[in-house]
Amino acid sequence: MFNIVFNLVRDENGATIAEYALLLGLILVGVSVVVTAFGTNISSAISKASASLIS
């Protein structure tokens, strides 16, 4: 019985999956904050660049 519990404590596969999920969640939150904060400015800059390429 002790060996089973000891092996479960040493097994890190579940922790790795949880860490990746947490990291992915943090990246998604960060991207959404950046897009929300700078979305209008980025859109304006792309429009100006496009207009200067066309003319």
Contacts in CASP RR format, 6 or more apart in sequence:
PFRMAT RR
TARGET T0000
AUTHOR 0000-0000-0000
METHOD contacts of the structure
MODEL  1
MFNIVFNLVRDENGATIAEYALLLGLILVGVSVVVTAFGTNISSAISKAS
ASLIS
END
